[in-house]
């Protein structure tokens, strides 16, 4: 993992140095991008047929290996690794004084939707990518385009329109992981459990959908939190599937692996927990097993779940 991490950071440094890309917007996105009134899945640009649950969730094998963030990070190092646990935490009852301390805020721009693109596209600052993305077929199907898995001028135009509507940068029409993830979120907002993959119970169930990289909480058929985007475990450290239980919660937890903060940590299986990270959750490399969330989402989830609540995990993170 060390060599891959160094290579990934080297590519990001090369990108920022060689191109002097403009800094992303300074406003932090604590909640999902607002739905555009003019561009929604039900509009002519996004036909209803595109919103069906029939589209596959996995990218082309190995398609994300050579991609880099298409916009330089906003005043921060682009986060590759994540502050997770390897072993179960040492549990204790936090004193009231500790619990009153709120985790620090995320830096401005930490959760901007920055797409991963080919380095050549980023260096050339192309306005419309001619390259086929790792999620080409999935994005084509979602947008109601001809599904041939090959980038065309029409594909690029339609993908760019979506990217502009949902503030994905750079909006160059490349079918990358951030564009695909945003489509999954948009499709799931009305009814994330339309496929009935998360068991319906009379009690709260925190649903972790590895296929679409989404999480939500439902009680009965009512969704009481989310859906929100998340990042699950990478290859070799996949988030464990099946039923789990929230067994310990620590608002100001610090990782034993990286000695880094894991705000609003809610452990449900060994060292695996829901927790916030102070950087993009859309990195092409997954977590070390935890379910990573944006700070605002993790804070809200903290107030929804409690010790003893149930967690159900299913599916497979793309690329694992």
Phi, psi and omega in degrees: 000331183295315182296321179294321180295316180297318180297317181295317180292325178298319179295320180294320178296316178302316180299312183293322183285316186286332188245343184049051182299146179295146179290143179294168180304151185270353181275123179289142179260093182278346180227163180302150179305142182295145178290132180284136180294328184270337185232095178229164180302339182270355183277169178302329180291330181233084184300153184302329181298335182285343185269356183296161181278014186276350183281146180287160185253351187263144178278173174297138183305127176071010187288346184258001190299321186258016185270151179228159175302130184281351176227137180300140179304148184279086174068025181209159176286135180292124187281123178257303178273164186234149183281079181252176177258146170265317182249160176304146182287159171280113188275143173202167179268110179300138177292152179307323180298319178293318182294336179285342180284125179268139177305149181295156180287154177285149178295153179303134178084001184300328185247021175301149180274091181256116183284149173269128185226165175298143181303321181298322177293320181292317180296318182281350183052050181295150178271335179212115185290138175263001186266146179282127182273164181294342179245029186303308183295318181297317181291319177301314181296317181299321182275358180075026180268173174296125184266094178234358178070019179231133180291136176227171178298321179293320177300311183301317181298315182292319180293319177300319180300316177296314182298319178295317182298326183252016172058042175269129183239142351282141180276080182243013174077018179272131184276077183258183186293329181288319177298314179298315181298321179294322176297320178298319180294314180300317181294331187270349189301319183288315182210087184296337182256032181300326180278356177058038178273340176262124184300137177269125181227166179287338180261172180291138174231123174275114185265128180239104184264100181291329180302310184260359182056052179229153172221149177204171176236133178231151173229114193065225178264004182267130176274120183255354175203136175082198006286153176228155177287153179210172176233125181255188188292145179283175176302131182090345179220044186293147175295128188288136184278169174098195182276138176220173180224136174296114185249343177203140181234136181216108187297323184244044184289150177238133183297138174278350181270313184246357186055042181238155183293142173236074187300143176057043182288130176232101186280135181232348179197103181059237178270006181271135185209157161284134172195161179277156170232153182263050179187183184300137174265003183260015179300147183290339174267132182283187180282186175267019177130334181286165174262102184277137181228161170289155187302313181298321179292318180295323178295316178295317180297327177303323182273353180265318183265164175213170178301134180098347178290156187263147179234135177233126183242135178210167174093201182210126177297132177307134180093354179253000000 
